[in-house]
Amino acid sequence: MMDFKTLAGDRYATKKYDPSKKISNELVAQLKEILRLSPSSINSQPWRFTFVSDQKLKEELAPFSFHNASKLKDASHIVVFSVIDNLEKFESENIASLPEGAIAYYNNNIKPGSEEQIKAWMAHQVYLALGFFLSGAASLGIDSTPMEGVNAAEYDRVLGLKDHKTLFAVALGYRDPDDFNQPSLKPKSRIDIDKVIYSI
Ligand SMILES: Cc1cc2nc3c(=O)[nH]c(=O)nc-3n(C[C@H](O)[C@H](O)[C@H](O)COP(=O)(O)O)c2cc1C
């Protein structure tokens, strides 16, 4: 298995997928389990992940995906990451079943905030699952694209989400061999290490 630093250098935001290549059921099952295992603050897990493989449904979402429309059409799967939008449900279903210490942390440090602050805290957990997921997909040899460029309200409508709100989506599949964005054709661009990492 490839070491993690090599994976980090090799994964990239895929811009063009090979529409003829689909992810096997076995790997899809592994991707689902990786998402389920994502860490979150106090193990609050305020999320829902919707896997879309049906071509018609992907094409229905494409017009609400801005510059990402072709990824919706060509990628094997789209995973829509949504956050719980019903605080009452979140507290009774997610928080109430946690260990006492976690509940106390929530009641003392999160719950007193405004609704907007609580929802921002929940969304942070979903973004964390994104980072975890992109690495997990790469470890299975699957290409991916995180996509904030989606119309969240339209995604909610098309997917019929009620107590959850779309935050972003991830396209998954296998790259078109000519995808210009792959690291072998376009070297990774990052800020110099001594500008972002400090050792004291
Ligand atoms: C939260 C998030 C949202 C993003 N949204 C999009 C998007 O809508 N479309 C797209 O092509 N790339 C999107 N990207 C990809 C970034 O542009 C990309 O990760 C960044 O430029 C670094 O390049 P690399 O991932 O290829 O290393 C997004 C990345 C993140 C983390």
The ligand as an SDF file (V2000), in Angstrom:
LIG
                    3D

 31 33  0  0  0  0  0  0  0  0999 V2000
  -14.4030   22.5030   -0.0980 C   0  0  0  0  0  0  0  0  0  0  0  0
  -13.8500   22.4580   -1.4980 C   0  0  0  0  0  0  0  0  0  0  0  0
  -14.6550   22.8460   -2.5640 C   0  0  0  0  0  0  0  0  0  0  0  0
  -14.1890   22.7670   -3.8840 C   0  0  0  0  0  0  0  0  0  0  0  0
  -15.0480   23.0380   -4.9350 N   0  0  0  0  0  0  0  0  0  0  0  0
  -14.6440   22.7600   -6.1960 C   0  0  0  0  0  0  0  0  0  0  0  0
  -15.5640   22.8140   -7.2830 C   0  0  0  0  0  0  0  0  0  0  0  0
  -16.7360   23.1700   -7.1380 O   0  0  0  0  0  0  0  0  0  0  0  0
  -15.1240   22.4540   -8.5320 N   0  0  0  0  0  0  0  0  0  0  0  0
  -13.8230   22.0440   -8.7460 C   0  0  0  0  0  0  0  0  0  0  0  0
  -13.4870   21.7090   -9.8820 O   0  0  0  0  0  0  0  0  0  0  0  0
  -12.9190   21.9940   -7.7250 N   0  0  0  0  0  0  0  0  0  0  0  0
  -13.3060   22.3230   -6.4720 C   0  0  0  0  0  0  0  0  0  0  0  0
  -12.4010   22.2020   -5.4130 N   0  0  0  0  0  0  0  0  0  0  0  0
  -11.0130   21.7620   -5.6980 C   0  0  0  0  0  0  0  0  0  0  0  0
   -9.9380   22.7810   -5.2860 C   0  0  0  0  0  0  0  0  0  0  0  0
   -9.8820   23.8330   -6.2250 O   0  0  0  0  0  0  0  0  0  0  0  0
   -8.6080   22.0380   -5.1820 C   0  0  0  0  0  0  0  0  0  0  0  0
   -8.6860   21.0930   -4.1320 O   0  0  0  0  0  0  0  0  0  0  0  0
   -7.4060   22.9540   -4.9270 C   0  0  0  0  0  0  0  0  0  0  0  0
   -7.2080   23.8280   -6.0080 O   0  0  0  0  0  0  0  0  0  0  0  0
   -6.1320   22.1630   -4.6920 C   0  0  0  0  0  0  0  0  0  0  0  0
   -5.8500   21.3390   -5.8110 O   0  0  0  0  0  0  0  0  0  0  0  0
   -5.7650   19.7500   -5.7010 P   0  0  0  0  0  0  0  0  0  0  0  0
   -6.9580   19.2870   -4.9150 O   0  0  0  0  0  0  0  0  0  0  0  0
   -5.8190   19.2810   -7.1210 O   0  0  0  0  0  0  0  0  0  0  0  0
   -4.4860   19.3940   -5.0150 O   0  0  0  0  0  0  0  0  0  0  0  0
  -12.8580   22.3360   -4.1090 C   0  0  0  0  0  0  0  0  0  0  0  0
  -12.0470   21.9660   -3.0170 C   0  0  0  0  0  0  0  0  0  0  0  0
  -12.5420   22.0020   -1.7410 C   0  0  0  0  0  0  0  0  0  0  0  0
  -11.6560   21.5230   -0.6030 C   0  0  0  0  0  0  0  0  0  0  0  0
  1  2  1  0
  2  3  1  0
  2 30  2  0
  3  4  2  0
  4  5  1  0
  4 28  1  0
  5  6  2  0
  6  7  1  0
  6 13  1  0
  7  8  2  0
  7  9  1  0
  9 10  1  0
 10 11  2  0
 10 12  1  0
 12 13  2  0
 13 14  1  0
 14 15  1  0
 14 28  1  0
 15 16  1  0
 16 17  1  0
 16 18  1  0
 18 19  1  0
 18 20  1  0
 20 21  1  0
 20 22  1  0
 22 23  1  0
 23 24  1  0
 24 25  2  0
 24 26  1  0
 24 27  1  0
 28 29  2  0
 29 30  1  0
 30 31  1  0
M  END
$$$$
